[in-house]
Amino acid sequence: SGLPESIIAAACARSGQRVLHVDSRNYYGGNWASFSFSGLLSWIKENQQKTDIDDECEDWRKLILENEEVISLSKKDKTIQNVEDFCFGDQDSAEDVEEAGALPKLPVFGDFSAEGVARESEEECPPVESALPEVESQEPEKATGTEPASAMEGNGTEITSESESSHSTALGESALELGKTEAAPSETSAQEPKRITYSQIVREGRRFNIDLVSKLLYSRGLLIDLLIKSNVSRYAEFKNATRILAFREGKVEQVPCSRADVFNSRQLTMVEKRMLMKFLTFCLDYEQHPDEYQGYENSTFAQFLRTRKLTPSLQHFILHSIAMVSEADCSTPEGLQATKKFLQCLGRYGNTPFLFPLYGQGEIPQCFCRMCAVFGGIYCLRHSVQCLVVDKGSGRCKAIVDHFGQRISANYFIVEDSYLSEAVCTNVCYRQISRAVLITDQSVLNTDSEQQVSVMTVPPVDLGKPAVCVIELCSSTMTCMKGTYLVHLTCPSTKTAREDLEPVVQKLFNPNTEKEAENEELEKPRVLWAVYFNMRDSSGIDRNSYDHLPSNVYVCSGPDAALGNDCAVKQAETIFQEMFPTEEFCPPPPNPEDIIYDEDEIAAEESGISNSPETKPASSTEESGSGGSTAVKKEDNEE
């Protein structure tokens, strides 16, 4: 149930299909999900155990007819490997600590004291919202029940909720106002900050929303355009990435991006400012000046920058912080295109090109799930699928069989790559992504404002190795508790995640809390807790690589290593258009006030009888399903 599947499910439901979304996990989003701290600890434990699930019950095989064959699905998720977590505080002190606001454990069935226990726990545990710290309370509340108000505005493009007059807010304006509020130094800033302990992290675990995948939204990217077009943006709120950082010569410094930043920068000389502005202006319409880069089409972007009379610091900023491309592998046209994309996204919602969803990237798949549910989609968690049923004659998939032994017929199936068995994926060659998530006590670059969302690319020490993307989130993003920062590190894998990323962690942070650090170490943020893991990158795999895959079964990939979400959106639109070539992909839903009801239909509804020719008996209605394990678009029910 990742982002591509959620988008497809919403698009199918919006086009009038009935959707059934089946997932064997007990949470939405698959590898795109986000967890509270306790939820992440459970996820870590589950992936470290790696227990195989043996299904001894074979009763479902009786449902398979003679002219049918089955394609068994994998019962164990093998997309996560090499999970290692580290606590740099005293874990013993957190043994008896309970998570604030956590629901009480369910009593044993038949226990008549359950009601008393529930009331007692309600008295002991005050609502989480009432304990929100001052900085977090300034953020817009997460909409529940009522119509969510989330809007974006910039350059004439607006994301609004259904009622523009009463429920819409300009994100660009609200983000700027919020930034001003956050910029005010707190009263206690002069005091020495309190040390954050592991027991505090456990107690405030529900304030964490820790993403398995670390991404940002380009303000003019495909996902933002889709959120605007489909009006799914009403279900989410966003915060600007406030600064772009660079790591150079052992120091972290802020990169000037916009015209105003360049001219206000104290890091650059006047000559460097002119050189940088001249080059960035060229990149905005580089296609109109092919003579400028003629002869460098097959050279790397780094080699091309050296010919542009740019200082080493400017070359570093452009390569690693603006274009954000590989020094060894990126060609000149690719680098120019990446720089142009970055510059085009500036100024739409703020001084950087990026937006981050409040409560984490895991909110985005759930936004599309909500849209799907509004149009009749059904979601089933903890509901595994045994196999796909294939007709031997036509070679098309006819149905799925779930773990209850139910057979569900369909026309189309969308399957996440992780659910396919090894027999189907024999010829598939996967890449890996190295991931690390840290909880730290301060920012990598302290300023007057503690509430900063920072993006930084750390160049590799050895040429040919991948650069590491670092995203640092503050508490106002609703992803961590007050007084801490959540840091995501990502790069394409060459070894295990810890081997790939630990050198960068040691450069930027102080992971050692037991020994006395030197003065320079004291300036580094202290790591309170960390987890490393490798995640499978199944993007870009050709469909023909899968063995014996029926033509009406579509495979969605997991997250890729890129910073944006364009790959997921392109994949979702491609699959939807292959299934329904005449339908529009995720059109905007109608506003309730724009719907015109026929008087006869209203009278029929009031009497309980519908005369609409579109109404069909329940026995012949279309059913469709779309899921992380399987997405199904049904037309006929098989008994």
Order of alpha helices (4+ residues) and beta strands (2+ residues): alpha-beta-beta-alpha-beta-beta-alpha-alpha-beta-beta-alpha-alpha-alpha-beta-beta-alpha-beta-beta-beta-alpha-alpha-alpha-alpha-alpha-beta-alpha-beta-beta-beta-beta-beta-beta-beta-beta-beta-alpha-alpha-beta-beta-alpha-alpha-beta-beta
